[in-house]
Amino acid sequence: MCSFEPAVTRAATAPGTAVALTVAADRQAPAAARNAIGAGLAGRVADDVLRDARLLVSELVTNSVRHAVLAADGVVRISADVSGGILRLNVDDAGTSGTIAARPPTPEGGFGLHLVEALAHRWGVTREGFTSVWVELACWPSRD
């Protein structure tokens, strides 16, 4: 089980883990996640997969910041693992309520999970004392 202590840290990565990052749940979190995914996956996946991963992690972290109803010192954990031709992104937060489902887009938002559905090979949600939204992208072949 994850704990969610307030921190902004870059964790040591386990074998197969390209990125492991904890960020404050604030307006800078999506950009920090996007940049970490870009740096950690560069050269490990095709450029088009990297673009999709950066977009999707940004959308999922934005959802955590906007909708998870986190404490003022809340954090979001981001990880990316590459194994067997699959890139798996995880975005975890301490939120445990609400429905995670695509909704009709409006000028204020609602596009994120539509992008996930369009770009992901598979995706889902697990809740075990915290919320984890995961996305899987096929790494090869490149669409470029």
DRENDO-1510 file (C-alpha; in Angstrom, 1 decimal, always signed):
<recs>
REC; n; res; u; v; w
REC; 1; MET; +0.0; +0.0; +0.0 .
REC; 2; CYS; +1.2; +3.5; -0.7 .
REC; 3; SER; +1.4; +6.3; +1.8 .
REC; 4; PHE; +1.1; +9.9; +0.8 .
REC; 5; GLU; +3.4; +12.0; +2.9 .
REC; 6; PRO; +3.9; +15.6; +1.7 .
REC; 7; ALA; +7.0; +15.7; -0.4 .
REC; 8; VAL; +8.4; +16.6; -3.8 .
REC; 9; THR; +10.9; +13.9; -4.5 .
REC; 10; ARG; +12.3; +11.8; -7.3 .
REC; 11; ALA; +12.4; +8.2; -6.1 .
REC; 12; ALA; +15.1; +5.6; -7.0 .
REC; 13; THR; +13.7; +3.5; -9.8 .
REC; 14; ALA; +13.3; -0.3; -9.5 .
REC; 15; PRO; +14.4; -2.6; -12.4 .
REC; 16; GLY; +12.1; -1.9; -15.4 .
REC; 17; THR; +10.9; +1.3; -13.8 .
REC; 18; ALA; +11.8; +4.2; -16.1 .
REC; 19; VAL; +10.2; +7.0; -13.9 .
REC; 20; ALA; +9.1; +7.2; -10.3 .
REC; 21; LEU; +8.2; +10.7; -9.1 .
REC; 22; THR; +6.2; +12.3; -6.3 .
REC; 23; VAL; +5.0; +15.8; -6.7 .
REC; 24; ALA; +3.0; +18.3; -4.7 .
REC; 25; ALA; -0.7; +18.3; -5.9 .
REC; 26; ASP; -0.5; +21.8; -7.3 .
REC; 27; ARG; -0.7; +23.6; -10.6 .
REC; 28; GLN; +2.9; +22.7; -11.4 .
REC; 29; ALA; +2.3; +19.0; -11.0 .
REC; 30; PRO; +1.2; +18.2; -14.6 .
REC; 31; ALA; +4.3; +19.9; -16.1 .
REC; 32; ALA; +6.6; +18.2; -13.6 .
REC; 33; ALA; +5.1; +14.8; -14.5 .
REC; 34; ARG; +5.2; +15.5; -18.3 .
REC; 35; ASN; +8.9; +16.5; -18.0 .
REC; 36; ALA; +9.8; +13.5; -15.9 .
REC; 37; ILE; +8.1; +11.1; -18.3 .
REC; 38; GLY; +9.9; +12.8; -21.3 .
REC; 39; ALA; +13.3; +12.6; -19.6 .
REC; 40; GLY; +12.8; +9.0; -18.3 .
REC; 41; LEU; +11.4; +7.5; -21.4 .
REC; 42; ALA; +13.5; +9.2; -24.1 .
REC; 43; GLY; +15.3; +6.6; -26.1 .
REC; 44; ARG; +13.3; +3.8; -24.5 .
REC; 45; VAL; +10.1; +4.1; -26.5 .
REC; 46; ALA; +9.3; +5.4; -30.0 .
REC; 47; ASP; +8.8; +9.2; -30.3 .
REC; 48; ASP; +5.1; +8.9; -31.0 .
REC; 49; VAL; +4.6; +6.7; -27.9 .
REC; 50; LEU; +6.6; +9.3; -25.9 .
REC; 51; ARG; +4.3; +12.1; -27.1 .
REC; 52; ASP; +1.2; +10.1; -26.1 .
REC; 53; ALA; +2.7; +9.2; -22.7 .
REC; 54; ARG; +3.5; +12.8; -22.0 .
REC; 55; LEU; +0.0; +13.9; -23.0 .
REC; 56; LEU; -1.7; +11.2; -21.0 .
REC; 57; VAL; +0.3; +11.6; -17.8 .
REC; 58; SER; -0.4; +15.3; -17.9 .
REC; 59; GLU; -4.1; +14.7; -18.2 .
REC; 60; LEU; -4.2; +12.2; -15.4 .
REC; 61; VAL; -2.2; +14.3; -13.1 .
REC; 62; THR; -4.4; +17.3; -13.8 .
REC; 63; ASN; -7.4; +15.1; -12.9 .
REC; 64; SER; -5.8; +14.2; -9.6 .
REC; 65; VAL; -5.1; +17.8; -8.8 .
REC; 66; ARG; -8.6; +19.0; -9.8 .
REC; 67; HIS; -10.8; +16.2; -8.7 .
REC; 68; ALA; -9.2; +14.0; -6.0 .
REC; 69; VAL; -10.1; +16.4; -3.1 .
REC; 70; LEU; -6.7; +16.1; -1.6 .
REC; 71; ALA; -5.4; +17.8; +1.5 .
REC; 72; ALA; -3.5; +21.1; +1.1 .
REC; 73; ASP; -0.2; +19.1; +1.4 .
REC; 74; GLY; -1.4; +16.3; -0.8 .
REC; 75; VAL; +0.9; +14.6; -3.3 .
REC; 76; VAL; +0.5; +12.7; -6.6 .
REC; 77; ARG; +2.8; +9.7; -7.4 .
REC; 78; ILE; +3.7; +9.0; -11.0 .
REC; 79; SER; +5.5; +6.0; -12.3 .
REC; 80; ALA; +6.3; +4.5; -15.7 .
REC; 81; ASP; +7.4; +1.0; -16.4 .
REC; 82; VAL; +8.4; -0.6; -19.8 .
REC; 83; SER; +8.2; -4.3; -20.1 .
REC; 84; GLY; +7.3; -6.8; -22.9 .
REC; 85; GLY; +6.6; -4.0; -25.4 .
REC; 86; ILE; +4.1; -2.3; -23.1 .
REC; 87; LEU; +4.6; +1.1; -21.4 .
REC; 88; ARG; +2.5; +1.3; -18.2 .
REC; 89; LEU; +1.9; +4.7; -16.6 .
REC; 90; ASN; +0.4; +4.9; -13.1 .
REC; 91; VAL; -0.9; +8.0; -11.4 .
REC; 92; ASP; -1.7; +7.6; -7.7 .
REC; 93; ASP; -3.3; +10.0; -5.3 .
REC; 94; ALA; -5.0; +9.7; -1.8 .
REC; 95; GLY; -8.4; +10.5; -3.2 .
REC; 96; THR; -10.9; +7.7; -2.7 .
REC; 97; SER; -14.3; +9.1; -3.7 .
REC; 98; GLY; -16.1; +10.0; -6.9 .
REC; 99; THR; -16.5; +8.3; -10.2 .
REC; 100; ILE; -13.6; +8.1; -12.7 .
REC; 101; ALA; -15.3; +8.1; -16.1 .
REC; 102; ALA; -15.3; +10.2; -19.2 .
REC; 103; ARG; -17.8; +13.0; -19.2 .
REC; 104; PRO; -19.1; +15.2; -21.9 .
REC; 105; PRO; -16.4; +17.9; -22.7 .
REC; 106; THR; -17.1; +21.5; -21.9 .
REC; 107; PRO; -15.0; +24.7; -22.3 .
REC; 108; GLU; -13.8; +24.1; -18.7 .
REC; 109; GLY; -12.6; +20.5; -19.3 .
REC; 110; GLY; -13.7; +16.9; -19.7 .
REC; 111; PHE; -11.3; +15.9; -22.5 .
REC; 112; GLY; -8.7; +13.9; -20.5 .
REC; 113; LEU; -10.3; +10.5; -20.2 .
REC; 114; HIS; -11.6; +10.8; -23.8 .
REC; 115; LEU; -7.9; +11.1; -24.8 .
REC; 116; VAL; -7.0; +8.2; -22.6 .
REC; 117; GLU; -9.7; +6.0; -24.2 .
REC; 118; ALA; -8.5; +7.1; -27.7 .
REC; 119; LEU; -4.8; +6.6; -27.2 .
REC; 120; ALA; -4.4; +3.8; -24.6 .
REC; 121; HIS; -4.1; +0.1; -25.4 .
REC; 122; ARG; -5.8; -0.5; -22.0 .
REC; 123; TRP; -6.5; +1.6; -19.0 .
REC; 124; GLY; -8.3; +1.2; -15.6 .
REC; 125; VAL; -8.6; +2.3; -12.1 .
REC; 126; THR; -7.9; +0.6; -8.8 .
REC; 127; ARG; -8.8; +1.8; -5.3 .
REC; 128; GLU; -7.3; +0.3; -2.3 .
REC; 129; GLY; -7.1; +3.0; +0.3 .
REC; 130; PHE; -5.9; +5.4; -2.5 .
REC; 131; THR; -6.7; +5.8; -6.2 .
REC; 132; SER; -4.5; +4.5; -9.0 .
REC; 133; VAL; -5.3; +5.2; -12.6 .
REC; 134; TRP; -3.2; +3.2; -15.0 .
REC; 135; VAL; -2.7; +3.4; -18.7 .
REC; 136; GLU; -0.9; +0.9; -21.0 .
REC; 137; LEU; +0.5; +1.9; -24.4 .
REC; 138; ALA; +2.0; -0.5; -26.9 .
REC; 139; CYS; +5.6; +0.6; -27.4 .
REC; 140; TRP; +6.3; -0.7; -30.9 .
REC; 141; PRO; +6.1; -0.3; -33.8 .
REC; 142; SER; +6.3; +3.4; -34.2 .
REC; 143; ARG; +3.4; +5.2; -36.0 .
REC; 144; ASP; +5.8; +7.8; -37.4 .
</recs>
